[in-house]
Every structure is written in C-alpha cells, then in structure tokens.
C-alpha cells in the first residue's frame, strides 16, 4: 500500500520553503519513490508563497458542506489527485498545505472525517510541526499585518490582543491534534518541534526528510533561498509609526498650499 504523508503545517514553520523545495525537485523525488503531486496546487497563482501548496484540496473539502452544513459528494480535484498517483505508482506521496490547520472550517470533525475517507486507499501519516505559541502568534501577526491591504500601516489599527483572540484557535495544539487523532489514530500522527536545537542537524529539510524516512544526497537537489520571512514585531510597529507621521506631513503640505481663510 502506498504511504501518503500529509503535511498539515502549522503556519510559520517553514511550510512555504518546504513546498517550494518539493515542487522544484519533483522529478528527482519521484526517482527516489516520492511523488509531490501537481494536483491540488495553484500554479497559475501569482503569490509564490501559496503557488506550490495543495490549497485546492482543502477548498474542495469546504465545498462538501451545503447550505445546511451537510456533506455532499463533489470531490473532482481529489479524483484527479488519485489518478495522478495511480499513473505515477510511487511508494510514497507527499501532500503539503498549512491550510488544513489554518482555515477555521478545517477545525471540524466532519471535514477531517471526509478527508480520511478521501485517503482510505493509502496508509496516511499526518506530519505537523509545532512552534512555541508566543513565537508562532508573534510571527503570524507580523505576516498578516505585512499583507493586509497592501499597506503595513494597518498594523496600528489591529491590536495584537485582538489578533490573538481571533487566531488563538490555531495555537491550541491539543484541540487541533485531537481532531486528527480521532480520525487517523494517534499512531499515525507525527509531531515535530519547530526548534533548531531539536531538528536533525539543525535543519528543517533534514528533519522533514528524516520524518519521511527519505535518504538523500544534498548534491542531487536544487535548493532555493528561504522565503516568507516575516519582519519582526518591532519592525512592523516602527514602519507603522513612520507611515503615520509621513501621512501627517503630507496633509500639512497640502494645507499650506491652499488658502482656507475664505471657507
């Protein structure tokens, strides 16, 4: 039976780096018996951070819920994935997207159970990296503020305490993993610490491949630079303050160029 490694995140644990590496080394990985499928990715997406993740597989699960909240059968993208696996006939498959844990709709036992049903043909192992909660929420906050509305000054409008209240469900690791354990069994959950000191050779890639029982020669693969590095919280606040002051200066310049005395 084919072993399928389902990498579910969490966010801010090097997921984008791993997905880019796996996609750009697909041919070499397949030679070694590991398939990183194209099905479920978004190659037409302009955002390099999400282009190589299997986001569409998650979206297809959401579409299972009709207006009454009942599951319906409409999983075309999953059938496409199964056909790709059948054609390649690999010993192992790697699926990766942090949206399995980032999206609120995935924190639903019915959705996880439906996912289990989609993967019943494979021996499925759930791989998840956990980051210390304060580090995770701080890094996630900085990323979200960097991306909101195309302007970093949104950070001054979003209190970090409000942010934590909105996204703390992702940092409740016990509740998150309990859902996956109930569907896939505790013996199939592989939990790794996103801490350099606890990773094999201090490397995320080495640690990930060790988890997948994959042996590789570093010279055989194409490496890419790290991406999706979030600015620090201090940087976010400093830039927000600068933008605020710049806006004030621009307003003063406009004010000085007009005669408002007749208004």
C-alpha positions in Angstrom: 0.0 0.0 0.0 1.2 3.5 -0.9 2.2 5.6 2.1 0.9 9.2 2.0 2.5 11.8 4.2 0.0 14.6 4.8 2.0 17.7 6.0 -0.6 20.0 7.7 1.6 22.9 8.9 1.3 24.7 11.1 1.7 28.1 9.6 5.0 29.9 10.2 7.0 26.6 10.5 8.8 26.8 7.1 5.9 25.4 5.1 6.4 27.7 2.1 10.1 26.8 1.9 9.4 23.0 2.0 6.6 23.3 -0.6 8.9 25.2 -3.0 11.7 22.8 -2.5 9.5 19.7 -3.0 7.9 21.1 -6.1 11.1 22.2 -7.8 12.6 18.8 -7.1 9.6 16.7 -8.2 11.4 14.7 -10.8 14.3 13.7 -8.6 12.0 12.9 -5.7 9.9 10.6 -8.0 13.1 8.8 -9.0 13.5 8.0 -5.3 9.9 6.8 -5.0 8.3 10.0 -3.6 5.6 11.9 -5.5 4.8 15.5 -4.8 1.6 15.9 -6.9 0.7 18.8 -9.1 -3.0 18.1 -8.5 -4.3 20.5 -5.9 -1.6 23.1 -6.3 -2.3 26.6 -7.8 0.4 27.0 -10.4 -1.4 30.0 -12.0 -1.4 31.9 -8.7 0.9 34.9 -8.7 1.7 34.5 -5.0 4.8 32.4 -4.8 4.0 31.7 -1.1 0.9 29.7 -2.0 1.6 28.5 -5.5 3.1 25.2 -4.7 0.9 24.2 -1.7 -2.0 21.8 -2.2 -4.6 24.5 -1.3 -7.2 23.4 -3.7 -7.6 20.1 -1.9 -8.7 22.0 1.2 -11.1 24.2 -0.8 -12.6 21.1 -2.3 -13.4 19.8 1.2 -15.1 23.1 2.1 -17.3 22.7 -1.0 -18.6 19.5 0.6 -20.7 21.5 3.0 -24.0 22.6 1.6 -26.1 25.4 2.9 -27.4 23.2 5.7 -24.0 22.2 6.8 -24.3 18.6 5.4 -21.6 16.9 3.5 -22.2 16.4 -0.3 -20.2 14.4 -2.8 -18.2 16.7 -5.1 -14.5 15.9 -5.0 -13.3 16.2 -8.6 -9.9 17.5 -7.5 -9.4 14.5 -5.2 -10.2 12.2 -8.1 -7.6 14.0 -10.2 -5.1 13.5 -7.4 -5.8 9.8 -7.2 -5.4 9.4 -10.9 -2.1 11.2 -10.8 -0.9 8.8 -8.0 -2.2 5.8 -9.9 -0.3 6.9 -13.0 3.0 7.6 -11.2 2.8 4.5 -9.0 5.1 5.8 -6.3 5.9 4.1 -3.0 5.2 7.4 -1.2 3.2 10.6 -1.7 3.7 14.0 0.0 0.8 16.4 0.3 1.5 19.7 1.9 -0.6 22.7 2.9 -0.8 24.5 6.2 -4.4 25.4 5.4 -5.5 22.1 6.9 -4.8 23.8 10.3 -5.0 27.5 9.4 -8.6 27.5 8.0 -11.3 27.6 10.7 -13.6 25.3 8.6 -11.0 22.5 8.9 -11.4 22.5 12.7 -14.5 20.4 12.2 -14.6 16.6 12.8 -16.9 16.1 9.8 -14.4 17.7 7.5 -11.5 15.7 8.9 -13.6 12.5 8.6 -14.4 13.3 5.0 -10.6 13.8 4.4 -10.0 10.4 6.0 -12.5 8.9 3.5 -10.7 10.5 0.6 -7.4 8.9 1.7 -8.7 5.5 2.6 -6.7 3.9 -0.3 -3.4 4.9 1.3 -1.5 4.4 4.5 -1.7 8.0 5.7 0.7 9.7 8.1 -0.1 13.1 9.4 3.0 15.3 9.8 2.8 18.5 11.8 5.4 21.0 13.1 4.6 22.9 16.3 6.2 26.2 17.2 6.2 27.7 20.6 2.8 29.5 20.8 4.1 33.0 21.6 6.7 32.8 18.8 4.0 31.5 16.4 1.4 34.2 17.2 4.0 36.9 17.0 5.4 35.8 13.7 1.9 35.2 12.3 0.8 38.6 13.4 3.7 40.3 11.6 3.0 38.3 8.4 -0.7 39.2 8.5 0.0 42.9 9.1 2.5 42.9 6.3 0.0 41.5 3.8 -3.2 43.4 4.9 -4.5 45.8 2.3 -1.1 46.2 0.7 -0.1 48.6 3.4 1.8 47.9 6.6 0.2 50.8 8.4 -2.8 48.5 9.0 -0.7 47.3 12.0 -1.6 50.3 14.0 -5.3 49.6 13.5 -5.1 46.0 14.7 -4.3 45.5 18.3 -2.2 42.4 18.9 -4.5 41.3 21.7 -7.4 41.3 19.3 -5.3 39.4 16.8 -4.5 36.7 19.4 -8.2 36.3 20.3 -9.1 35.8 16.7 -6.4 33.3 15.8 -5.6 31.6 19.1 -7.6 28.5 17.9 -4.5 27.7 15.7 -2.3 27.7 18.7 -4.5 25.4 20.8 -2.4 22.5 19.7 -4.1 19.9 21.9 -7.5 20.6 20.3 -6.1 20.7 16.8 -4.3 17.4 17.1 -7.3 15.8 19.0 -9.4 16.1 15.8 -6.7 14.5 13.7 -6.1 11.7 16.2 -9.8 10.8 16.4 -9.9 10.3 12.6 -6.5 8.9 11.8 -5.3 7.4 15.0 -2.6 8.6 17.4 -0.1 6.1 15.9 -0.3 7.9 12.5 0.3 11.4 13.9 4.0 12.6 13.6 4.6 15.7 15.7 7.9 17.6 15.3 9.2 20.6 17.2 10.0 23.7 15.1 13.1 24.5 17.1 16.5 24.4 15.6 18.0 22.7 18.6 15.6 19.8 18.2 15.8 19.3 14.5 18.1 16.8 12.8 21.4 18.6 12.1 19.6 21.9 13.0 18.0 21.8 9.5 14.3 21.8 8.7 14.8 20.0 5.5 16.9 17.3 7.1 14.4 16.9 9.8 11.5 16.7 7.4 13.1 14.1 5.3 14.1 12.1 8.3 10.5 12.1 9.3 9.6 10.7 5.9 12.3 8.1 6.1 13.9 9.6 3.0 17.6 9.4 2.4 19.1 11.9 0.1 22.4 13.3 -1.2 22.4 17.1 -0.8 24.2 17.4 -4.2 21.3 15.9 -6.1 18.8 18.6 -5.4 18.1 22.1 -6.4 18.0 24.5 -3.4 16.1 27.8 -3.2 16.5 30.7 -0.9 14.3 31.0 2.2 11.1 32.8 1.5 8.2 34.3 3.6 10.4 35.6 6.3 8.2 37.9 8.5 9.5 41.2 9.7 9.8 41.5 13.5 7.1 42.9 15.6 9.4 45.9 16.4 9.9 46.5 12.6 6.1 46.4 12.0 5.5 49.0 14.7 8.3 51.2 13.6 7.2 51.3 10.0 3.6 51.9 11.1 4.7 54.9 13.1 6.8 56.3 10.3 3.9 55.9 7.8 1.6 57.7 10.3 4.0 60.6 10.6 4.6 60.8 6.8 0.8 61.0 6.3 0.7 63.9 8.7 3.4 65.7 6.9 1.7 65.2 3.5 -1.5 66.7 5.0 0.4 69.7 6.3 2.0 70.3 2.9 -1.4 70.2 1.2 -2.9 72.5 3.9 -0.1 75.1 3.5 -0.7 75.2 -0.3 -4.3 76.3 0.0 -6.0 79.4 1.3 -8.7 78.2 3.7 -9.4 81.6 5.1 -12.4 82.1 2.8 -14.1 78.9 3.8 
